[in-house]
Amino acid sequence: MKRFTLTLAAVALALLAGCTQEQQNKLGRGIQNWTGTDGVLEVYAGDKLVRRFLKVDKMSTALGTDDKTPRAYRYGYGVLDENLNMVADSGEKRVYFEISDYTNAVFFDNPH
């Protein structure tokens, strides 16, 4: 069994090494999307923080229905941090959100 596992790992590494950087990035995002992440999305108006979403598992790029081309916005689900305290308080709800490509926003893993 151990030999089989080592052989399988070696084959996986060989296949990964043959992938382009973009293919490796897609694979990494797919694994991350499957495992989830505790992301934070902050939206700014100039230099002022105006919205924060906590517990964002992923953000997706919208695709056209007929042509499947990427649209100019991202969407996802997260807890709206109404009081901007970086804590998902009991009264704060999980909501759907959309942000355009032109939105001044930062997405990062929750450091807490």
MMTF fields as JSON, N, C-alpha, C and O atoms, coordinates in Angstrom:
{
  "mmtfVersion": "1.0.0",
  "mmtfProducer": "UNKNOWN",
  "numBonds": 447,
  "numAtoms": 448,
  "numGroups": 112,
  "numChains": 1,
  "numModels": 1,
  "chainsPerModel": [1],
  "groupsPerChain": [112],
  "chainIdList": ["A"],
  "bondAtomList": [4, 2, 8, 6, 12, 10, 16, 14, 20, 18, 24, 22, 28, 26, 32, 30, 36, 34, 40, 38, 44, 42, 48, 46, 52, 50, 56, 54, 60, 58, 64, 62, 68, 66, 72, 70, 76, 74, 80, 78, 84, 82, 88, 86, 92, 90, 96, 94, 100, 98, 104, 102, 108, 106, 112, 110, 116, 114, 120, 118, 124, 122, 128, 126, 132, 130, 136, 134, 140, 138, 144, 142, 148, 146, 152, 150, 156, 154, 160, 158, 164, 162, 168, 166, 172, 170, 176, 174, 180, 178, 184, 182, 188, 186, 192, 190, 196, 194, 200, 198, 204, 202, 208, 206, 212, 210, 216, 214, 220, 218, 224, 222, 228, 226, 232, 230, 236, 234, 240, 238, 244, 242, 248, 246, 252, 250, 256, 254, 260, 258, 264, 262, 268, 266, 272, 270, 276, 274, 280, 278, 284, 282, 288, 286, 292, 290, 296, 294, 300, 298, 304, 302, 308, 306, 312, 310, 316, 314, 320, 318, 324, 322, 328, 326, 332, 330, 336, 334, 340, 338, 344, 342, 348, 346, 352, 350, 356, 354, 360, 358, 364, 362, 368, 366, 372, 370, 376, 374, 380, 378, 384, 382, 388, 386, 392, 390, 396, 394, 400, 398, 404, 402, 408, 406, 412, 410, 416, 414, 420, 418, 424, 422, 428, 426, 432, 430, 436, 434, 440, 438, 444, 442],
  "bondOrderList": [1, 1, 1, 1, 1, 1, 1, 1, 1, 1, 1, 1, 1, 1, 1, 1, 1, 1, 1, 1, 1, 1, 1, 1, 1, 1, 1, 1, 1, 1, 1, 1, 1, 1, 1, 1, 1, 1, 1, 1, 1, 1, 1, 1, 1, 1, 1, 1, 1, 1, 1, 1, 1, 1, 1, 1, 1, 1, 1, 1, 1, 1, 1, 1, 1, 1, 1, 1, 1, 1, 1, 1, 1, 1, 1, 1, 1, 1, 1, 1, 1, 1, 1, 1, 1, 1, 1, 1, 1, 1, 1, 1, 1, 1, 1, 1, 1, 1, 1, 1, 1, 1, 1, 1, 1, 1, 1, 1, 1, 1, 1],
  "groupList": [{"groupName": "MET", "atomNameList": ["N", "CA", "C", "O"], "elementList": ["N", "C", "C", "O"], "formalChargeList": [0, 0, 0, 0], "bondAtomList": [1, 0, 2, 1, 3, 2], "bondOrderList": [1, 1, 2], "singleLetterCode": "M", "chemCompType": "L-PEPTIDE LINKING"}, {"groupName": "LYS", "atomNameList": ["N", "CA", "C", "O"], "elementList": ["N", "C", "C", "O"], "formalChargeList": [0, 0, 0, 0], "bondAtomList": [1, 0, 2, 1, 3, 2], "bondOrderList": [1, 1, 2], "singleLetterCode": "K", "chemCompType": "L-PEPTIDE LINKING"}, {"groupName": "ARG", "atomNameList": ["N", "CA", "C", "O"], "elementList": ["N", "C", "C", "O"], "formalChargeList": [0, 0, 0, 0], "bondAtomList": [1, 0, 2, 1, 3, 2], "bondOrderList": [1, 1, 2], "singleLetterCode": "R", "chemCompType": "L-PEPTIDE LINKING"}, {"groupName": "PHE", "atomNameList": ["N", "CA", "C", "O"], "elementList": ["N", "C", "C", "O"], "formalChargeList": [0, 0, 0, 0], "bondAtomList": [1, 0, 2, 1, 3, 2], "bondOrderList": [1, 1, 2], "singleLetterCode": "F", "chemCompType": "L-PEPTIDE LINKING"}, {"groupName": "THR", "atomNameList": ["N", "CA", "C", "O"], "elementList": ["N", "C", "C", "O"], "formalChargeList": [0, 0, 0, 0], "bondAtomList": [1, 0, 2, 1, 3, 2], "bondOrderList": [1, 1, 2], "singleLetterCode": "T", "chemCompType": "L-PEPTIDE LINKING"}, {"groupName": "LEU", "atomNameList": ["N", "CA", "C", "O"], "elementList": ["N", "C", "C", "O"], "formalChargeList": [0, 0, 0, 0], "bondAtomList": [1, 0, 2, 1, 3, 2], "bondOrderList": [1, 1, 2], "singleLetterCode": "L", "chemCompType": "L-PEPTIDE LINKING"}, {"groupName": "ALA", "atomNameList": ["N", "CA", "C", "O"], "elementList": ["N", "C", "C", "O"], "formalChargeList": [0, 0, 0, 0], "bondAtomList": [1, 0, 2, 1, 3, 2], "bondOrderList": [1, 1, 2], "singleLetterCode": "A", "chemCompType": "L-PEPTIDE LINKING"}, {"groupName": "VAL", "atomNameList": ["N", "CA", "C", "O"], "elementList": ["N", "C", "C", "O"], "formalChargeList": [0, 0, 0, 0], "bondAtomList": [1, 0, 2, 1, 3, 2], "bondOrderList": [1, 1, 2], "singleLetterCode": "V", "chemCompType": "L-PEPTIDE LINKING"}, {"groupName": "GLY", "atomNameList": ["N", "CA", "C", "O"], "elementList": ["N", "C", "C", "O"], "formalChargeList": [0, 0, 0, 0], "bondAtomList": [1, 0, 2, 1, 3, 2], "bondOrderList": [1, 1, 2], "singleLetterCode": "G", "chemCompType": "PEPTIDE LINKING"}, {"groupName": "CYS", "atomNameList": ["N", "CA", "C", "O"], "elementList": ["N", "C", "C", "O"], "formalChargeList": [0, 0, 0, 0], "bondAtomList": [1, 0, 2, 1, 3, 2], "bondOrderList": [1, 1, 2], "singleLetterCode": "C", "chemCompType": "L-PEPTIDE LINKING"}, {"groupName": "GLN", "atomNameList": ["N", "CA", "C", "O"], "elementList": ["N", "C", "C", "O"], "formalChargeList": [0, 0, 0, 0], "bondAtomList": [1, 0, 2, 1, 3, 2], "bondOrderList": [1, 1, 2], "singleLetterCode": "Q", "chemCompType": "L-PEPTIDE LINKING"}, {"groupName": "GLU", "atomNameList": ["N", "CA", "C", "O"], "elementList": ["N", "C", "C", "O"], "formalChargeList": [0, 0, 0, 0], "bondAtomList": [1, 0, 2, 1, 3, 2], "bondOrderList": [1, 1, 2], "singleLetterCode": "E", "chemCompType": "L-PEPTIDE LINKING"}, {"groupName": "ASN", "atomNameList": ["N", "CA", "C", "O"], "elementList": ["N", "C", "C", "O"], "formalChargeList": [0, 0, 0, 0], "bondAtomList": [1, 0, 2, 1, 3, 2], "bondOrderList": [1, 1, 2], "singleLetterCode": "N", "chemCompType": "L-PEPTIDE LINKING"}, {"groupName": "ILE", "atomNameList": ["N", "CA", "C", "O"], "elementList": ["N", "C", "C", "O"], "formalChargeList": [0, 0, 0, 0], "bondAtomList": [1, 0, 2, 1, 3, 2], "bondOrderList": [1, 1, 2], "singleLetterCode": "I", "chemCompType": "L-PEPTIDE LINKING"}, {"groupName": "TRP", "atomNameList": ["N", "CA", "C", "O"], "elementList": ["N", "C", "C", "O"], "formalChargeList": [0, 0, 0, 0], "bondAtomList": [1, 0, 2, 1, 3, 2], "bondOrderList": [1, 1, 2], "singleLetterCode": "W", "chemCompType": "L-PEPTIDE LINKING"}, {"groupName": "ASP", "atomNameList": ["N", "CA", "C", "O"], "elementList": ["N", "C", "C", "O"], "formalChargeList": [0, 0, 0, 0], "bondAtomList": [1, 0, 2, 1, 3, 2], "bondOrderList": [1, 1, 2], "singleLetterCode": "D", "chemCompType": "L-PEPTIDE LINKING"}, {"groupName": "TYR", "atomNameList": ["N", "CA", "C", "O"], "elementList": ["N", "C", "C", "O"], "formalChargeList": [0, 0, 0, 0], "bondAtomList": [1, 0, 2, 1, 3, 2], "bondOrderList": [1, 1, 2], "singleLetterCode": "Y", "chemCompType": "L-PEPTIDE LINKING"}, {"groupName": "SER", "atomNameList": ["N", "CA", "C", "O"], "elementList": ["N", "C", "C", "O"], "formalChargeList": [0, 0, 0, 0], "bondAtomList": [1, 0, 2, 1, 3, 2], "bondOrderList": [1, 1, 2], "singleLetterCode": "S", "chemCompType": "L-PEPTIDE LINKING"}, {"groupName": "PRO", "atomNameList": ["N", "CA", "C", "O"], "elementList": ["N", "C", "C", "O"], "formalChargeList": [0, 0, 0, 0], "bondAtomList": [1, 0, 2, 1, 3, 2], "bondOrderList": [1, 1, 2], "singleLetterCode": "P", "chemCompType": "L-PEPTIDE LINKING"}, {"groupName": "HIS", "atomNameList": ["N", "CA", "C", "O"], "elementList": ["N", "C", "C", "O"], "formalChargeList": [0, 0, 0, 0], "bondAtomList": [1, 0, 2, 1, 3, 2], "bondOrderList": [1, 1, 2], "singleLetterCode": "H", "chemCompType": "L-PEPTIDE LINKING"}],
  "groupTypeList": [0, 1, 2, 3, 4, 5, 4, 5, 6, 6, 7, 6, 5, 6, 5, 5, 6, 8, 9, 4, 10, 11, 10, 10, 12, 1, 5, 8, 2, 8, 13, 10, 12, 14, 4, 8, 4, 15, 8, 7, 5, 11, 7, 16, 6, 8, 15, 1, 5, 7, 2, 2, 3, 5, 1, 7, 15, 1, 0, 17, 4, 6, 5, 8, 4, 15, 15, 1, 4, 18, 2, 6, 16, 2, 16, 8, 16, 8, 7, 5, 15, 11, 12, 5, 12, 0, 7, 6, 15, 17, 8, 11, 1, 2, 7, 16, 3, 11, 13, 17, 15, 16, 4, 12, 6, 7, 3, 3, 15, 12, 18, 19],
  "groupIdList": [1, 2, 3, 4, 5, 6, 7, 8, 9, 10, 11, 12, 13, 14, 15, 16, 17, 18, 19, 20, 21, 22, 23, 24, 25, 26, 27, 28, 29, 30, 31, 32, 33, 34, 35, 36, 37, 38, 39, 40, 41, 42, 43, 44, 45, 46, 47, 48, 49, 50, 51, 52, 53, 54, 55, 56, 57, 58, 59, 60, 61, 62, 63, 64, 65, 66, 67, 68, 69, 70, 71, 72, 73, 74, 75, 76, 77, 78, 79, 80, 81, 82, 83, 84, 85, 86, 87, 88, 89, 90, 91, 92, 93, 94, 95, 96, 97, 98, 99, 100, 101, 102, 103, 104, 105, 106, 107, 108, 109, 110, 111, 112],
  "secStructList": [7, 2, 2, 2, 2, 2, 2, 2, 2, 2, 2, 2, 2, 2, 2, 2, 2, 6, 1, 7, 2, 2, 2, 2, 2, 2, 2, 2, 2, 2, 2, 2, 2, 2, 2, 7, 7, 7, 3, 3, 3, 3, 3, 3, 3, 6, 6, 3, 3, 3, 3, 3, 3, 3, 3, 3, 7, 7, 3, 3, 3, 3, 3, 7, 6, 6, 6, 7, 7, 3, 3, 3, 3, 3, 3, 3, 3, 3, 3, 3, 7, 6, 6, 7, 1, 1, 1, 7, 7, 6, 6, 7, 7, 3, 3, 3, 3, 3, 3, 3, 6, 6, 1, 7, 3, 3, 3, 3, 3, 7, 7, 7],
  "xCoordList": [0.829, 0.0, 0.869, 0.569, 1.948, 2.837, 3.492, 3.658, 3.864, 4.482, 3.504, 3.888, 2.229, 1.201, 1.029, 0.931, 0.992, 0.842, 2.011, 1.817, 3.221, 4.402, 4.383, 4.737, 3.97, 3.881, 2.838, 3.072, 1.696, 0.639, 1.109, 0.82, 1.815, 2.343, 3.354, 3.359, 4.208, 5.207, 4.539, 4.97, 3.497, 2.762, 2.082, 2.113, 1.473, 0.815, 1.813, 1.516, 2.988, 4.013, 4.494, 4.72, 4.651, 5.079, 4.038, 4.386, 2.774, 1.712, 1.655, 1.474, 1.807, 1.776, 2.938, 2.778, 4.097, 5.274, 5.08, 5.658, 4.274, 4.023, 2.964, 2.755, 2.288, 1.23, 1.826, 2.898, 1.107, 1.516, 1.205, 0.482, 1.744, 1.492, 0.011, -0.511, -0.678, -2.11, -2.891, -3.817, -2.53, -3.209, -2.952, -3.856, -1.733, -1.428, -2.239, -2.717, -2.391, -3.186, -4.647, -5.264, -5.203, -6.59, -6.767, -7.756, -5.82, -5.877, -5.833, -6.602, -4.936, -4.83, -6.097, -6.528, -6.716, -7.973, -9.083, -9.923, -9.084, -10.094, -9.982, -10.994, -8.769, -8.565, -8.969, -9.621, -8.596, -8.957, -10.472, -11.041, -11.136, -12.587, -13.247, -14.268, -12.681, -13.248, -13.056, -13.962, -11.875, -11.588, -12.133, -12.336, -12.372, -12.904, -11.802, -10.665, -12.167, -11.241, -12.048, -13.235, -11.425, -12.089, -11.678, -10.908, -12.194, -11.787, -12.526, -13.612, -11.893, -12.465, -12.417, -11.381, -13.529, -13.587, -13.879, -14.894, -12.987, -13.187, -13.39, -12.664, -14.39, -14.714, -14.463, -14.892, -13.763, -13.362, -13.991, -14.187, -14.308, -14.692, -13.547, -13.462, -12.673, -11.445, -10.57, -10.208, -10.221, -9.396, -10.215, -9.648, -11.549, -12.423, -13.064, -13.641, -12.959, -13.608, -15.11, -15.559, -15.902, -17.352, -18.126, -19.246, -17.584, -18.231, -17.179, -16.055, -17.573, -16.688, -17.555, -18.602, -17.106, -17.772, -16.808, -15.653, -17.289, -16.481, -16.928, -18.016, -16.078, -16.376, -16.749, -17.66, -16.033, -16.238, -15.476, -14.258, -16.192, -15.503, -14.843, -13.767, -15.465, -14.838, -15.57, -16.716, -14.88, -15.486, -15.382, -14.343, -16.452, -16.487, -16.648, -17.225, -16.134, -16.309, -17.566, -17.738, -18.431, -19.66, -19.322, -18.435, -20.042, -19.871, -21.175, -22.256, -21.067, -22.246, -22.999, -22.391, -24.319, -25.146, -24.905, -24.751, -24.87, -24.726, -23.277, -22.886, -22.479, -21.122, -20.055, -18.905, -20.417, -19.51, -18.265, -17.265, -18.315, -17.187, -17.304, -18.411, -16.168, -16.198, -16.837, -16.587, -17.649, -18.284, -17.418, -16.477, -17.747, -16.918, -17.302, -17.248, -17.688, -17.957, -17.7, -17.671, -17.512, -17.313, -18.484, -19.112, -18.769, -19.847, -19.495, -18.596, -20.219, -19.99, -20.96, -21.912, -20.702, -21.51, -20.592, -19.487, -21.05, -20.289, -21.16, -22.26, -20.668, -21.381, -21.066, -19.904, -22.112, -21.933, -21.566, -22.377, -20.35, -19.855, -20.327, -19.598, -21.55, -22.183, -21.451, -21.402, -20.877, -20.177, -18.664, -17.932, -18.202, -16.784, -15.814, -14.744, -16.194, -15.329, -14.57, -13.937, -14.62, -13.93, -14.462, -13.768, -15.686, -16.316, -17.711, -18.46, -18.052, -19.406, -20.328, -20.502, -20.915, -21.785, -23.109, -23.453, -23.839, -25.055, -26.128, -26.871, -26.241, -27.261, -26.864, -27.703, -25.634, -25.151, -25.402, -25.086, -25.967, -26.426, -25.487, -24.747, -25.543, -24.826, -25.623, -26.829, -24.946, -25.616, -24.86, -23.69, -25.563, -24.982, -24.439, -25.053, -23.287, -22.752, -22.173, -21.803, -22.104, -21.451, -20.563, -20.942, -19.38, -18.516, -18.015, -17.715, -17.927, -17.463, -15.941, -15.275, -15.407, -13.948, -13.362, -12.161, -14.194, -13.723, -13.905, -13.632, -14.361, -14.541, -13.198, -12.356, -13.003, -11.786, -11.96, -12.541, -11.446, -11.681, -10.423, -9.55, -10.363, -9.253, -9.854, -10.745, -9.371, -9.806, -8.602, -7.549, -8.746, -7.616, -8.115, -9.283, -7.223, -7.538, -7.644, -6.85, -8.634, -8.825, -7.644, -7.36, -6.946, -5.769, -6.126, -5.239, -7.413, -7.821, -8.377, -8.772],
  "yCoordList": [-1.199, 0.0, 1.257, 2.23, 1.226, 2.387, 2.639, 3.791, 1.584, 1.713, 2.342, 3.187, 1.926, 2.486, 3.978, 4.759, 4.381, 5.789, 6.617, 7.722, 6.096, 6.811, 6.935, 7.979, 5.874, 5.908, 6.923, 7.691, 6.929, 7.883, 9.317, 10.188, 9.574, 10.914, 11.33, 12.483, 10.403, 10.711, 11.038, 11.953, 10.306, 10.579, 11.944, 12.707, 12.257, 13.554, 14.7, 15.712, 14.549, 15.591, 15.747, 16.868, 14.651, 14.719, 15.428, 16.238, 15.13, 15.793, 17.283, 18.109, 17.62, 19.019, 19.798, 20.952, 19.172, 19.838, 20.118, 21.068, 19.303, 19.495, 20.53, 20.871, 21.043, 22.04, 23.434, 23.732, 24.275, 25.674, 26.346, 25.791, 27.53, 28.267, 28.552, 28.45, 28.911, 29.202, 27.958, 28.044, 26.806, 25.564, 25.238, 24.772, 25.476, 25.24, 26.183, 25.785, 27.442, 28.402, 27.963, 28.032, 27.506, 27.044, 25.848, 25.762, 24.931, 23.76, 24.189, 23.688, 25.11, 25.599, 26.282, 26.087, 27.096, 27.762, 26.737, 26.874, 25.71, 24.657, 23.932, 23.642, 23.636, 22.971, 23.9, 23.468, 25.168, 26.136, 26.311, 26.384, 26.379, 26.515, 25.304, 25.44, 24.141, 22.932, 22.897, 22.503, 23.31, 23.266, 24.489, 24.448, 25.568, 26.777, 27.639, 27.201, 28.861, 29.796, 30.762, 30.969, 31.341, 32.315, 33.7, 34.389, 34.102, 35.354, 36.564, 36.463, 37.719, 39.011, 39.888, 39.99, 40.509, 41.452, 42.82, 43.018, 43.767, 45.146, 46.02, 45.904, 46.901, 47.819, 49.237, 49.614, 50.013, 51.37, 52.401, 52.153, 53.576, 54.762, 55.74, 56.393, 55.831, 56.601, 55.867, 54.714, 56.518, 55.859, 55.412, 54.968, 55.525, 55.171, 53.798, 53.535, 52.929, 51.619, 51.811, 52.405, 51.314, 51.505, 50.199, 50.237, 49.051, 47.758, 46.705, 46.771, 45.726, 44.585, 43.326, 43.301, 42.29, 40.997, 39.978, 39.891, 39.205, 38.196, 36.803, 36.627, 35.824, 34.416, 34.196, 33.429, 34.875, 34.703, 33.442, 33.373, 32.443, 31.211, 31.326, 30.766, 32.04, 32.282, 33.407, 33.725, 33.998, 34.986, 34.427, 33.892, 34.548, 33.999, 35.109, 36.157, 34.872, 35.805, 35.405, 34.24, 36.36, 36.083, 35.792, 36.416, 34.835, 34.482, 34.72, 34.539, 35.133, 35.34, 34.041, 32.975, 34.126, 32.938, 32.267, 31.048, 33.047, 32.467, 32.353, 31.338, 33.387, 33.388, 32.913, 32.712, 32.733, 32.24, 33.112, 32.643, 34.371, 35.268, 35.904, 36.136, 36.186, 36.789, 38.172, 38.974, 38.437, 39.742, 40.605, 40.116, 41.884, 42.844, 42.951, 44.036, 41.831, 41.862, 40.5, 39.472, 40.527, 39.317, 39.219, 40.223, 38.001, 37.829, 36.743, 35.933, 36.745, 35.752, 35.932, 36.709, 35.202, 35.275, 35.52, 34.98, 36.331, 36.592, 37.256, 37.722, 37.296, 37.95, 39.444, 39.845, 40.262, 41.71, 42.197, 42.121, 42.696, 43.21, 44.658, 45.594, 44.823, 46.141, 47.154, 48.333, 46.725, 47.658, 47.679, 48.33, 46.975, 46.968, 46.613, 47.211, 45.634, 45.239, 43.931, 43.409, 43.396, 42.156, 40.926, 39.911, 40.99, 39.86, 39.676, 40.639, 38.426, 38.128, 38.051, 36.981, 39.179, 39.256, 38.536, 38.25, 38.25, 37.435, 38.059, 37.319, 39.358, 40.004, 40.197, 40.583, 39.944, 40.172, 38.924, 37.809, 39.123, 38.029, 37.766, 38.643, 36.532, 36.141, 36.673, 36.447, 37.376, 38.014, 37.718, 37.336, 37.907, 37.834, 39.217, 40.222, 39.285, 40.581, 40.486, 39.409, 41.613, 41.761, 42.989, 44.006, 42.898, 44.075, 44.127, 43.096, 45.325, 45.476, 45.425, 45.552, 45.24, 45.257, 46.61, 46.717, 47.639, 48.984, 49.395, 50.539, 48.474, 48.745, 48.736, 47.878, 49.68, 49.754, 48.777, 49.13, 47.532, 46.493, 45.655, 45.57, 45.04, 44.153, 42.855, 42.892, 41.712, 40.405, 39.707, 39.626, 39.191, 38.544, 37.497, 37.506, 36.593, 35.6, 36.299, 37.187, 35.891, 36.477, 36.142, 34.962, 37.134, 36.873, 36.453, 36.054, 36.531, 36.212, 34.83, 34.386],
  "zCoordList": [0.0, 0.0, 0.0, -0.692, 0.782, 0.856, -0.499, -0.9, -1.201, -2.524, -3.508, -4.316, -3.441, -4.312, -4.055, -5.001, -2.797, -2.431, -2.932, -3.439, -2.795, -3.287, -4.801, -5.348, -5.475, -6.936, -7.379, -8.313, -6.717, -7.041, -6.82, -7.64, -5.749, -5.472, -6.534, -6.965, -6.959, -7.991, -9.317, -10.019, -9.665, -10.907, -10.825, -11.79, -9.69, -9.515, -9.642, -10.277, -9.045, -9.155, -10.593, -11.049, -11.305, -12.698, -13.555, -14.414, -13.327, -14.08, -13.758, -14.653, -12.496, -12.081, -12.684, -13.082, -12.75, -13.32, -14.802, -15.33, -15.484, -16.911, -17.208, -18.372, -16.193, -16.383, -16.533, -16.006, -17.261, -17.335, -16.008, -15.181, -15.806, -14.563, -14.388, -13.278, -15.477, -15.386, -14.985, -14.178, -15.536, -15.16, -13.689, -12.995, -13.204, -11.797, -10.905, -9.843, -11.346, -10.581, -10.5, -9.436, -11.641, -11.648, -10.729, -10.002, -10.758, -9.892, -8.425, -7.605, -8.099, -6.727, -6.27, -5.134, -7.148, -6.792, -6.61, -5.721, -7.453, -7.329, -6.007, -5.369, -5.589, -4.303, -3.177, -2.226, -3.263, -2.223, -2.166, -1.077, -3.329, -3.343, -2.696, -2.022, -2.892, -2.324, -0.817, -0.083, -0.35, 1.081, 1.802, 3.015, 1.084, 1.701, 2.294, 2.466, 2.598, 3.212, 4.065, 3.815, 5.05, 5.921, 5.453, 6.123, 4.305, 3.691, 4.229, 4.8, 4.025, 4.394, 3.144, 2.488, 2.826, 1.715, 2.289, 2.958, 2.028, 2.465, 1.239, 0.252, 1.312, 0.221, 0.716, 1.806, -0.1, 0.276, -0.649, -1.838, -0.074, -0.823, -0.6, 0.44, -1.589, -1.391, -0.403, -0.635, 0.704, 1.715, 2.924, 3.922, 2.846, 3.971, 3.754, 2.699, 4.759, 4.735, 4.882, 5.862, 3.918, 3.968, 4.144, 4.654, 3.748, 3.907, 4.184, 3.686, 4.995, 5.24, 5.279, 5.925, 4.581, 4.59, 5.182, 4.765, 6.16, 6.837, 6.411, 5.864, 6.667, 6.388, 4.927, 4.615, 4.039, 2.603, 2.196, 2.358, 1.668, 1.303, -0.059, -0.27, -0.986, -2.288, -2.989, -2.673, -3.944, -4.83, -6.234, -6.622, -6.993, -8.339, -9.356, -9.065, -10.545, -11.652, -12.408, -12.766, -12.647, -13.386, -14.841, -15.423, -15.422, -16.828, -17.564, -17.004, -18.837, -19.665, -19.882, -19.976, -19.961, -20.135, -21.475, -21.54, -22.539, -23.872, -24.33, -24.907, -24.078, -24.615, -23.631, -24.022, -22.364, -21.327, -21.132, -20.589, -21.568, -21.36, -19.981, -19.495, -19.348, -18.008, -18.021, -18.921, -17.032, -16.867, -15.953, -15.328, -15.884, -15.151, -13.681, -13.101, -13.076, -11.641, -11.011, -11.688, -9.682, -8.887, -7.912, -7.577, -7.466, -6.508, -5.501, -5.725, -4.391, -3.368, -2.218, -2.298, -1.152, 0.066, 1.25, 1.31, 2.187, 3.395, 4.441, 4.144, 5.656, 6.752, 6.683, 6.742, 6.558, 6.515, 7.911, 8.834, 8.063, 9.344, 9.475, 9.147, 9.955, 9.981, 10.842, 10.489, 11.967, 12.85, 12.621, 13.366, 11.602, 11.177, 12.307, 12.422, 13.141, 14.255, 14.003, 14.92, 12.786, 12.386, 13.114, 13.181, 13.663, 14.343, 13.758, 13.598, 13.442, 12.963, 14.176, 14.76, 14.554, 15.722, 15.457, 14.311, 16.527, 16.416, 15.526, 14.881, 15.463, 14.647, 13.194, 12.38, 12.851, 11.486, 10.64, 11.053, 9.467, 8.609, 7.439, 6.994, 6.96, 5.748, 4.554, 4.455, 3.655, 2.523, 1.227, 1.235, 0.13, -1.208, -1.539, -1.18, -2.226, -2.636, -4.042, -4.509, -4.691, -5.996, -5.932, -5.351, -6.528, -6.664, -8.099, -8.7, -8.638, -10.01, -10.049, -9.021, -11.24, -11.417, -11.037, -10.787, -10.992, -10.729, -9.267, -8.904, -8.439, -7.016, -6.311, -6.572, -5.43, -4.627, -3.456, -2.431, -3.617, -2.616, -2.402, -3.265, -1.222, -0.867, -0.325, 0.523, -0.812, -0.336, 0.272, -0.361, 1.516, 2.178, 3.165, 3.553, 3.57, 4.603, 5.946, 6.261, 6.738, 8.059, 8.955, 9.165, 9.488, 10.326, 11.751, 12.506, 12.141, 13.518, 13.601, 14.679]
}
